Amino acid sequence: MSRAEVHTTFLEDLAEDYHRNTHHLIARNCNHFTTDVYNHFTGKPTPRWVNRLARLG
């Protein structure tokens, strides 16, 4: 994908799922967004340590 395609297709579609009013410090934060991006581009789950603190909270 070109840089423009990434921005106009994937990121804009993903942004619809991440609004300010859906943010939650523990359950839906920037790490969850990053996890969605990582999974999309690698097809692999993110390492378990990425959201470890959120799961413990």
Predicted model as a PDB file, atoms N, CA, C, CB and O in Angstrom, pLDDT in the B-factor column:
MODEL        1                                                                  
ATOM      1  N   MET A   1       0.840  -1.182   0.000  1.00 73.00           N  
ATOM      2  CA  MET A   1       0.000   0.000   0.000  1.00 73.00           C  
ATOM      3  C   MET A   1       0.884   1.243   0.000  1.00 73.00           C  
ATOM      4  CB  MET A   1      -0.955  -0.001   1.217  1.00 73.00           C  
ATOM      5  O   MET A   1       1.938   1.272   0.635  1.00 73.00           O  
ATOM      6  N   SER A   2       0.450   2.233  -0.699  1.00 82.00           N  
ATOM      7  CA  SER A   2       1.169   3.501  -0.653  1.00 82.00           C  
ATOM      8  C   SER A   2       0.823   4.225   0.647  1.00 82.00           C  
ATOM      9  CB  SER A   2       0.822   4.384  -1.889  1.00 82.00           C  
ATOM     10  O   SER A   2      -0.134   3.862   1.332  1.00 82.00           O  
ATOM     11  N   ARG A   3       1.591   5.230   0.976  1.00 78.00           N  
ATOM     12  CA  ARG A   3       1.335   6.016   2.181  1.00 78.00           C  
ATOM     13  C   ARG A   3      -0.062   6.630   2.131  1.00 78.00           C  
ATOM     14  CB  ARG A   3       2.398   7.120   2.345  1.00 78.00           C  
ATOM     15  O   ARG A   3      -0.769   6.651   3.138  1.00 78.00           O  
ATOM     16  N   ALA A   4      -0.457   7.126   0.964  1.00 82.00           N  
ATOM     17  CA  ALA A   4      -1.780   7.735   0.810  1.00 82.00           C  
ATOM     18  C   ALA A   4      -2.884   6.704   0.998  1.00 82.00           C  
ATOM     19  CB  ALA A   4      -1.909   8.394  -0.565  1.00 82.00           C  
ATOM     20  O   ALA A   4      -3.908   6.996   1.615  1.00 82.00           O  
ATOM     21  N   GLU A   5      -2.682   5.489   0.465  1.00 81.00           N  
ATOM     22  CA  GLU A   5      -3.690   4.436   0.623  1.00 81.00           C  
ATOM     23  C   GLU A   5      -3.847   4.031   2.082  1.00 81.00           C  
ATOM     24  CB  GLU A   5      -3.320   3.215  -0.217  1.00 81.00           C  
ATOM     25  O   GLU A   5      -4.959   3.792   2.553  1.00 81.00           O  
ATOM     26  N   VAL A   6      -2.732   3.957   2.788  1.00 78.00           N  
ATOM     27  CA  VAL A   6      -2.797   3.622   4.215  1.00 78.00           C  
ATOM     28  C   VAL A   6      -3.622   4.661   4.946  1.00 78.00           C  
ATOM     29  CB  VAL A   6      -1.383   3.529   4.830  1.00 78.00           C  
ATOM     30  O   VAL A   6      -4.479   4.321   5.762  1.00 78.00           O  
ATOM     31  N   HIS A   7      -3.366   5.919   4.656  1.00 74.00           N  
ATOM     32  CA  HIS A   7      -4.078   6.992   5.348  1.00 74.00           C  
ATOM     33  C   HIS A   7      -5.546   7.031   4.965  1.00 74.00           C  
ATOM     34  CB  HIS A   7      -3.434   8.330   5.046  1.00 74.00           C  
ATOM     35  O   HIS A   7      -6.407   7.098   5.842  1.00 74.00           O  
ATOM     36  N   THR A   8      -5.850   6.992   3.677  1.00 79.00           N  
ATOM     37  CA  THR A   8      -7.226   7.202   3.243  1.00 79.00           C  
ATOM     38  C   THR A   8      -8.097   5.967   3.397  1.00 79.00           C  
ATOM     39  CB  THR A   8      -7.243   7.647   1.816  1.00 79.00           C  
ATOM     40  O   THR A   8      -9.316   6.095   3.510  1.00 79.00           O  
ATOM     41  N   THR A   9      -7.525   4.799   3.405  1.00 84.00           N  
ATOM     42  CA  THR A   9      -8.376   3.611   3.534  1.00 84.00           C  
ATOM     43  C   THR A   9      -8.342   3.066   4.950  1.00 84.00           C  
ATOM     44  CB  THR A   9      -7.939   2.525   2.547  1.00 84.00           C  
ATOM     45  O   THR A   9      -9.323   3.162   5.687  1.00 84.00           O  
ATOM     46  N   PHE A  10      -7.229   2.506   5.319  1.00 85.00           N  
ATOM     47  CA  PHE A  10      -7.173   1.808   6.596  1.00 85.00           C  
ATOM     48  C   PHE A  10      -7.314   2.725   7.808  1.00 85.00           C  
ATOM     49  CB  PHE A  10      -5.889   1.060   6.693  1.00 85.00           C  
ATOM     50  O   PHE A  10      -8.181   2.496   8.652  1.00 85.00           O  
ATOM     51  N   LEU A  11      -6.483   3.754   7.909  1.00 85.00           N  
ATOM     52  CA  LEU A  11      -6.505   4.592   9.107  1.00 85.00           C  
ATOM     53  C   LEU A  11      -7.811   5.363   9.264  1.00 85.00           C  
ATOM     54  CB  LEU A  11      -5.350   5.561   9.075  1.00 85.00           C  
ATOM     55  O   LEU A  11      -8.308   5.508  10.380  1.00 85.00           O  
ATOM     56  N   GLU A  12      -8.367   5.851   8.179  1.00 85.00           N  
ATOM     57  CA  GLU A  12      -9.639   6.568   8.296  1.00 85.00           C  
ATOM     58  C   GLU A  12     -10.775   5.615   8.698  1.00 85.00           C  
ATOM     59  CB  GLU A  12      -9.981   7.268   6.963  1.00 85.00           C  
ATOM     60  O   GLU A  12     -11.657   5.996   9.468  1.00 85.00           O  
ATOM     61  N   ASP A  13     -10.757   4.402   8.190  1.00 87.00           N  
ATOM     62  CA  ASP A  13     -11.760   3.417   8.601  1.00 87.00           C  
ATOM     63  C   ASP A  13     -11.585   3.059  10.075  1.00 87.00           C  
ATOM     64  CB  ASP A  13     -11.664   2.149   7.728  1.00 87.00           C  
ATOM     65  O   ASP A  13     -12.563   2.965  10.817  1.00 87.00           O  
ATOM     66  N   LEU A  14     -10.349   2.862  10.488  1.00 87.00           N  
ATOM     67  CA  LEU A  14     -10.081   2.525  11.883  1.00 87.00           C  
ATOM     68  C   LEU A  14     -10.435   3.682  12.814  1.00 87.00           C  
ATOM     69  CB  LEU A  14      -8.613   2.141  12.060  1.00 87.00           C  
ATOM     70  O   LEU A  14     -10.904   3.458  13.930  1.00 87.00           O  
ATOM     71  N   ALA A  15     -10.218   4.892  12.371  1.00 84.00           N  
ATOM     72  CA  ALA A  15     -10.523   6.064  13.192  1.00 84.00           C  
ATOM     73  C   ALA A  15     -12.007   6.145  13.535  1.00 84.00           C  
ATOM     74  CB  ALA A  15     -10.088   7.334  12.473  1.00 84.00           C  
ATOM     75  O   ALA A  15     -12.373   6.714  14.564  1.00 84.00           O  
ATOM     76  N   GLU A  16     -12.859   5.586  12.689  1.00 84.00           N  
ATOM     77  CA  GLU A  16     -14.294   5.586  12.984  1.00 84.00           C  
ATOM     78  C   GLU A  16     -14.603   4.781  14.242  1.00 84.00           C  
ATOM     79  CB  GLU A  16     -15.081   5.022  11.799  1.00 84.00           C  
ATOM     80  O   GLU A  16     -15.614   5.023  14.901  1.00 84.00           O  
ATOM     81  N   ASP A  17     -13.741   3.827  14.577  1.00 85.00           N  
ATOM     82  CA  ASP A  17     -13.941   3.001  15.771  1.00 85.00           C  
ATOM     83  C   ASP A  17     -13.319   3.610  17.023  1.00 85.00           C  
ATOM     84  CB  ASP A  17     -13.365   1.625  15.543  1.00 85.00           C  
ATOM     85  O   ASP A  17     -13.570   3.131  18.129  1.00 85.00           O  
ATOM     86  N   TYR A  18     -12.521   4.642  16.869  1.00 86.00           N  
ATOM     87  CA  TYR A  18     -11.813   5.235  18.001  1.00 86.00           C  
ATOM     88  C   TYR A  18     -12.143   6.721  18.107  1.00 86.00           C  
ATOM     89  CB  TYR A  18     -10.290   5.029  17.860  1.00 86.00           C  
ATOM     90  O   TYR A  18     -11.426   7.574  17.584  1.00 86.00           O  
ATOM     91  N   HIS A  19     -13.234   7.004  18.789  1.00 82.00           N  
ATOM     92  CA  HIS A  19     -13.646   8.384  19.026  1.00 82.00           C  
ATOM     93  C   HIS A  19     -13.285   8.773  20.455  1.00 82.00           C  
ATOM     94  CB  HIS A  19     -15.170   8.564  18.771  1.00 82.00           C  
ATOM     95  O   HIS A  19     -13.088   7.916  21.316  1.00 82.00           O  
ATOM     96  N   ARG A  20     -13.206  10.042  20.683  1.00 82.00           N  
ATOM     97  CA  ARG A  20     -12.889  10.547  22.024  1.00 82.00           C  
ATOM     98  C   ARG A  20     -13.868  10.008  23.069  1.00 82.00           C  
ATOM     99  CB  ARG A  20     -12.908  12.084  22.032  1.00 82.00           C  
ATOM    100  O   ARG A  20     -13.468   9.713  24.196  1.00 82.00           O  
ATOM    101  N   ASN A  21     -15.130   9.879  22.710  1.00 85.00           N  
ATOM    102  CA  ASN A  21     -16.122   9.432  23.689  1.00 85.00           C  
ATOM    103  C   ASN A  21     -16.077   7.926  23.944  1.00 85.00           C  
ATOM    104  CB  ASN A  21     -17.505   9.819  23.225  1.00 85.00           C  
ATOM    105  O   ASN A  21     -16.766   7.449  24.846  1.00 85.00           O  
ATOM    106  N   THR A  22     -15.288   7.159  23.181  1.00 84.00           N  
ATOM    107  CA  THR A  22     -15.161   5.719  23.434  1.00 84.00           C  
ATOM    108  C   THR A  22     -13.850   5.380  24.126  1.00 84.00           C  
ATOM    109  CB  THR A  22     -15.267   4.943  22.128  1.00 84.00           C  
ATOM    110  O   THR A  22     -13.616   4.222  24.472  1.00 84.00           O  
ATOM    111  N   HIS A  23     -12.990   6.377  24.333  1.00 85.00           N  
ATOM    112  CA  HIS A  23     -11.706   6.131  24.995  1.00 85.00           C  
ATOM    113  C   HIS A  23     -11.943   5.746  26.443  1.00 85.00           C  
ATOM    114  CB  HIS A  23     -10.790   7.375  24.909  1.00 85.00           C  
ATOM    115  O   HIS A  23     -12.779   6.336  27.127  1.00 85.00           O  
ATOM    116  N   HIS A  24     -11.202   4.757  26.901  1.00 84.00           N  
ATOM    117  CA  HIS A  24     -11.238   4.340  28.297  1.00 84.00           C  
ATOM    118  C   HIS A  24      -9.797   4.074  28.708  1.00 84.00           C  
ATOM    119  CB  HIS A  24     -12.154   3.067  28.512  1.00 84.00           C  
ATOM    120  O   HIS A  24      -9.065   3.380  28.002  1.00 84.00           O  
ATOM    121  N   LEU A  25      -9.395   4.612  29.824  1.00 79.00           N  
ATOM    122  CA  LEU A  25      -8.007   4.532  30.257  1.00 79.00           C  
ATOM    123  C   LEU A  25      -7.492   3.093  30.300  1.00 79.00           C  
ATOM    124  CB  LEU A  25      -7.858   5.169  31.620  1.00 79.00           C  
ATOM    125  O   LEU A  25      -6.332   2.842  29.974  1.00 79.00           O  
ATOM    126  N   ILE A  26      -8.341   2.154  30.699  1.00 76.00           N  
ATOM    127  CA  ILE A  26      -7.917   0.768  30.840  1.00 76.00           C  
ATOM    128  C   ILE A  26      -8.402  -0.111  29.682  1.00 76.00           C  
ATOM    129  CB  ILE A  26      -8.421   0.209  32.156  1.00 76.00           C  
ATOM    130  O   ILE A  26      -7.622  -0.883  29.125  1.00 76.00           O  
ATOM    131  N   ALA A  27      -9.662   0.000  29.323  1.00 79.00           N  
ATOM    132  CA  ALA A  27     -10.282  -0.955  28.398  1.00 79.00           C  
ATOM    133  C   ALA A  27     -10.175  -0.586  26.921  1.00 79.00           C  
ATOM    134  CB  ALA A  27     -11.714  -1.105  28.746  1.00 79.00           C  
ATOM    135  O   ALA A  27     -10.317  -1.458  26.063  1.00 79.00           O  
ATOM    136  N   ARG A  28      -9.931   0.669  26.609  1.00 83.00           N  
ATOM    137  CA  ARG A  28      -9.872   1.079  25.196  1.00 83.00           C  
ATOM    138  C   ARG A  28      -8.978   2.313  25.094  1.00 83.00           C  
ATOM    139  CB  ARG A  28     -11.313   1.378  24.620  1.00 83.00           C  
ATOM    140  O   ARG A  28      -9.445   3.450  25.154  1.00 83.00           O  
ATOM    141  N   ASN A  29      -7.685   2.057  24.938  1.00 83.00           N  
ATOM    142  CA  ASN A  29      -6.731   3.164  24.944  1.00 83.00           C  
ATOM    143  C   ASN A  29      -5.832   3.112  23.711  1.00 83.00           C  
ATOM    144  CB  ASN A  29      -5.881   3.134  26.222  1.00 83.00           C  
ATOM    145  O   ASN A  29      -6.113   2.367  22.772  1.00 83.00           O  
ATOM    146  N   CYS A  30      -4.777   3.881  23.706  1.00 84.00           N  
ATOM    147  CA  CYS A  30      -3.886   3.943  22.548  1.00 84.00           C  
ATOM    148  C   CYS A  30      -3.214   2.604  22.268  1.00 84.00           C  
ATOM    149  CB  CYS A  30      -2.829   5.011  22.762  1.00 84.00           C  
ATOM    150  O   CYS A  30      -2.891   2.301  21.120  1.00 84.00           O  
ATOM    151  N   ASN A  31      -3.002   1.806  23.301  1.00 84.00           N  
ATOM    152  CA  ASN A  31      -2.420   0.481  23.073  1.00 84.00           C  
ATOM    153  C   ASN A  31      -3.367  -0.413  22.289  1.00 84.00           C  
ATOM    154  CB  ASN A  31      -2.064  -0.179  24.402  1.00 84.00           C  
ATOM    155  O   ASN A  31      -2.918  -1.220  21.475  1.00 84.00           O  
ATOM    156  N   HIS A  32      -4.654  -0.285  22.517  1.00 86.00           N  
ATOM    157  CA  HIS A  32      -5.628  -1.073  21.760  1.00 86.00           C  
ATOM    158  C   HIS A  32      -5.646  -0.640  20.296  1.00 86.00           C  
ATOM    159  CB  HIS A  32      -7.034  -0.933  22.375  1.00 86.00           C  
ATOM    160  O   HIS A  32      -5.757  -1.471  19.395  1.00 86.00           O  
ATOM    161  N   PHE A  33      -5.538   0.652  20.070  1.00 88.00           N  
ATOM    162  CA  PHE A  33      -5.446   1.161  18.700  1.00 88.00           C  
ATOM    163  C   PHE A  33      -4.205   0.600  18.009  1.00 88.00           C  
ATOM    164  CB  PHE A  33      -5.411   2.708  18.694  1.00 88.00           C  
ATOM    165  O   PHE A  33      -4.270   0.129  16.873  1.00 88.00           O  
ATOM    166  N   THR A  34      -3.084   0.658  18.707  1.00 87.00           N  
ATOM    167  CA  THR A  34      -1.844   0.140  18.150  1.00 87.00           C  
ATOM    168  C   THR A  34      -1.949  -1.355  17.865  1.00 87.00           C  
ATOM    169  CB  THR A  34      -0.682   0.414  19.099  1.00 87.00           C  
ATOM    170  O   THR A  34      -1.429  -1.830  16.856  1.00 87.00           O  
ATOM    171  N   THR A  35      -2.607  -2.090  18.733  1.00 88.00           N  
ATOM    172  CA  THR A  35      -2.823  -3.513  18.521  1.00 88.00           C  
ATOM    173  C   THR A  35      -3.603  -3.758  17.233  1.00 88.00           C  
ATOM    174  CB  THR A  35      -3.562  -4.123  19.713  1.00 88.00           C  
ATOM    175  O   THR A  35      -3.249  -4.645  16.456  1.00 88.00           O  
ATOM    176  N   ASP A  36      -4.648  -2.990  17.001  1.00 90.00           N  
ATOM    177  CA  ASP A  36      -5.427  -3.140  15.771  1.00 90.00           C  
ATOM    178  C   ASP A  36      -4.583  -2.854  14.539  1.00 90.00           C  
ATOM    179  CB  ASP A  36      -6.639  -2.214  15.795  1.00 90.00           C  
ATOM    180  O   ASP A  36      -4.681  -3.567  13.540  1.00 90.00           O  
ATOM    181  N   VAL A  37      -3.755  -1.819  14.601  1.00 89.00           N  
ATOM    182  CA  VAL A  37      -2.884  -1.482  13.473  1.00 89.00           C  
ATOM    183  C   VAL A  37      -1.867  -2.598  13.244  1.00 89.00           C  
ATOM    184  CB  VAL A  37      -2.161  -0.135  13.724  1.00 89.00           C  
ATOM    185  O   VAL A  37      -1.666  -3.035  12.111  1.00 89.00           O  
ATOM    186  N   TYR A  38      -1.241  -3.047  14.296  1.00 89.00           N  
ATOM    187  CA  TYR A  38      -0.228  -4.109  14.202  1.00 89.00           C  
ATOM    188  C   TYR A  38      -0.828  -5.371  13.606  1.00 89.00           C  
ATOM    189  CB  TYR A  38       0.372  -4.414  15.588  1.00 89.00           C  
ATOM    190  O   TYR A  38      -0.246  -5.973  12.704  1.00 89.00           O  
ATOM    191  N   ASN A  39      -1.984  -5.773  14.103  1.00 91.00           N  
ATOM    192  CA  ASN A  39      -2.636  -6.982  13.589  1.00 91.00           C  
ATOM    193  C   ASN A  39      -2.980  -6.844  12.118  1.00 91.00           C  
ATOM    194  CB  ASN A  39      -3.899  -7.288  14.388  1.00 91.00           C  
ATOM    195  O   ASN A  39      -2.836  -7.802  11.358  1.00 91.00           O  
ATOM    196  N   HIS A  40      -3.425  -5.689  11.711  1.00 88.00           N  
ATOM    197  CA  HIS A  40      -3.801  -5.472  10.314  1.00 88.00           C  
ATOM    198  C   HIS A  40      -2.596  -5.643   9.388  1.00 88.00           C  
ATOM    199  CB  HIS A  40      -4.410  -4.072  10.137  1.00 88.00           C  
ATOM    200  O   HIS A  40      -2.702  -6.296   8.350  1.00 88.00           O  
ATOM    201  N   PHE A  41      -1.477  -5.075   9.750  1.00 87.00           N  
ATOM    202  CA  PHE A  41      -0.328  -5.085   8.855  1.00 87.00           C  
ATOM    203  C   PHE A  41       0.550  -6.330   8.961  1.00 87.00           C  
ATOM    204  CB  PHE A  41       0.500  -3.889   9.119  1.00 87.00           C  
ATOM    205  O   PHE A  41       1.240  -6.675   8.002  1.00 87.00           O  
ATOM    206  N   THR A  42       0.534  -7.005  10.103  1.00 91.00           N  
ATOM    207  CA  THR A  42       1.391  -8.179  10.244  1.00 91.00           C  
ATOM    208  C   THR A  42       0.609  -9.486  10.200  1.00 91.00           C  
ATOM    209  CB  THR A  42       2.164  -8.097  11.535  1.00 91.00           C  
ATOM    210  O   THR A  42       1.165 -10.541   9.894  1.00 91.00           O  
ATOM    211  N   GLY A  43      -0.680  -9.411  10.506  1.00 93.00           N  
ATOM    212  CA  GLY A  43      -1.469 -10.631  10.576  1.00 93.00           C  
ATOM    213  C   GLY A  43      -1.163 -11.460  11.811  1.00 93.00           C  
ATOM    214  O   GLY A  43      -1.598 -12.606  11.922  1.00 93.00           O  
ATOM    215  N   LYS A  44      -0.417 -10.880  12.733  1.00 93.00           N  
ATOM    216  CA  LYS A  44      -0.018 -11.577  13.955  1.00 93.00           C  
ATOM    217  C   LYS A  44      -0.586 -10.848  15.167  1.00 93.00           C  
ATOM    218  CB  LYS A  44       1.527 -11.679  14.055  1.00 93.00           C  
ATOM    219  O   LYS A  44      -0.829  -9.642  15.113  1.00 93.00           O  
ATOM    220  N   PRO A  45      -0.795 -11.571  16.248  1.00 90.00           N  
ATOM    221  CA  PRO A  45      -1.207 -10.884  17.480  1.00 90.00           C  
ATOM    222  C   PRO A  45      -0.030 -10.096  18.044  1.00 90.00           C  
ATOM    223  CB  PRO A  45      -1.736 -11.901  18.534  1.00 90.00           C  
ATOM    224  O   PRO A  45       1.129 -10.458  17.842  1.00 90.00           O  
ATOM    225  N   THR A  46      -0.337  -9.036  18.740  1.00 87.00           N  
ATOM    226  CA  THR A  46       0.730  -8.252  19.372  1.00 87.00           C  
ATOM    227  C   THR A  46       1.310  -9.053  20.533  1.00 87.00           C  
ATOM    228  CB  THR A  46       0.197  -6.866  19.866  1.00 87.00           C  
ATOM    229  O   THR A  46       0.638  -9.921  21.090  1.00 87.00           O  
ATOM    230  N   PRO A  47       2.526  -8.768  20.889  1.00 85.00           N  
ATOM    231  CA  PRO A  47       3.115  -9.451  22.046  1.00 85.00           C  
ATOM    232  C   PRO A  47       2.256  -9.213  23.298  1.00 85.00           C  
ATOM    233  CB  PRO A  47       4.573  -8.959  22.286  1.00 85.00           C  
ATOM    234  O   PRO A  47       1.704  -8.128  23.480  1.00 85.00           O  
ATOM    235  N   ARG A  48       2.152 -10.216  24.140  1.00 81.00           N  
ATOM    236  CA  ARG A  48       1.278 -10.131  25.310  1.00 81.00           C  
ATOM    237  C   ARG A  48       1.650  -8.990  26.253  1.00 81.00           C  
ATOM    238  CB  ARG A  48       1.311 -11.434  26.064  1.00 81.00           C  
ATOM    239  O   ARG A  48       0.782  -8.468  26.952  1.00 81.00           O  
ATOM    240  N   TRP A  49       2.905  -8.598  26.285  1.00 83.00           N  
ATOM    241  CA  TRP A  49       3.323  -7.557  27.220  1.00 83.00           C  
ATOM    242  C   TRP A  49       2.796  -6.180  26.841  1.00 83.00           C  
ATOM    243  CB  TRP A  49       4.826  -7.515  27.300  1.00 83.00           C  
ATOM    244  O   TRP A  49       2.790  -5.282  27.682  1.00 83.00           O  
ATOM    245  N   VAL A  50       2.354  -5.987  25.606  1.00 76.00           N  
ATOM    246  CA  VAL A  50       1.935  -4.659  25.159  1.00 76.00           C  
ATOM    247  C   VAL A  50       0.791  -4.119  26.007  1.00 76.00           C  
ATOM    248  CB  VAL A  50       1.519  -4.702  23.694  1.00 76.00           C  
ATOM    249  O   VAL A  50       0.837  -2.960  26.419  1.00 76.00           O  
ATOM    250  N   ASN A  51      -0.216  -4.907  26.275  1.00 72.00           N  
ATOM    251  CA  ASN A  51      -1.349  -4.450  27.079  1.00 72.00           C  
ATOM    252  C   ASN A  51      -1.401  -5.076  28.462  1.00 72.00           C  
ATOM    253  CB  ASN A  51      -2.625  -4.742  26.360  1.00 72.00           C  
ATOM    254  O   ASN A  51      -2.455  -5.107  29.097  1.00 72.00           O  
ATOM    255  N   ARG A  52      -0.272  -5.570  28.923  1.00 77.00           N  
ATOM    256  CA  ARG A  52      -0.243  -6.245  30.231  1.00 77.00           C  
ATOM    257  C   ARG A  52      -0.759  -5.332  31.355  1.00 77.00           C  
ATOM    258  CB  ARG A  52       1.189  -6.709  30.554  1.00 77.00           C  
ATOM    259  O   ARG A  52      -1.571  -5.761  32.175  1.00 77.00           O  
ATOM    260  N   LEU A  53      -0.303  -4.113  31.393  1.00 70.00           N  
ATOM    261  CA  LEU A  53      -0.713  -3.214  32.466  1.00 70.00           C  
ATOM    262  C   LEU A  53      -2.219  -2.936  32.403  1.00 70.00           C  
ATOM    263  CB  LEU A  53       0.075  -1.897  32.386  1.00 70.00           C  
ATOM    264  O   LEU A  53      -2.874  -2.861  33.443  1.00 70.00           O  
ATOM    265  N   ALA A  54      -2.760  -2.785  31.221  1.00 65.00           N  
ATOM    266  CA  ALA A  54      -4.199  -2.557  31.081  1.00 65.00           C  
ATOM    267  C   ALA A  54      -4.981  -3.767  31.583  1.00 65.00           C  
ATOM    268  CB  ALA A  54      -4.561  -2.259  29.612  1.00 65.00           C  
ATOM    269  O   ALA A  54      -6.022  -3.610  32.222  1.00 65.00           O  
ATOM    270  N   ARG A  55      -4.492  -4.960  31.302  1.00 67.00           N  
ATOM    271  CA  ARG A  55      -5.195  -6.173  31.771  1.00 67.00           C  
ATOM    272  C   ARG A  55      -5.131  -6.293  33.286  1.00 67.00           C  
ATOM    273  CB  ARG A  55      -4.591  -7.436  31.124  1.00 67.00           C  
ATOM    274  O   ARG A  55      -6.081  -6.766  33.910  1.00 67.00           O  
ATOM    275  N   LEU A  56      -4.034  -5.873  33.877  1.00 70.00           N  
ATOM    276  CA  LEU A  56      -3.889  -5.972  35.330  1.00 70.00           C  
ATOM    277  C   LEU A  56      -4.776  -4.958  36.046  1.00 70.00           C  
ATOM    278  CB  LEU A  56      -2.426  -5.764  35.735  1.00 70.00           C  
ATOM    279  O   LEU A  56      -5.203  -5.190  37.177  1.00 70.00           O  
ATOM    280  N   GLY A  57      -5.053  -3.835  35.384  1.00 60.00           N  
ATOM    281  CA  GLY A  57      -5.838  -2.760  36.002  1.00 60.00           C  
ATOM    282  C   GLY A  57      -7.261  -3.133  36.115  1.00 60.00           C  
ATOM    283  O   GLY A  57      -8.068  -2.348  36.612  1.00 60.00           O  
TER     284      GLY A  57                                                      
ENDMDL                                                                          
END                                                                             
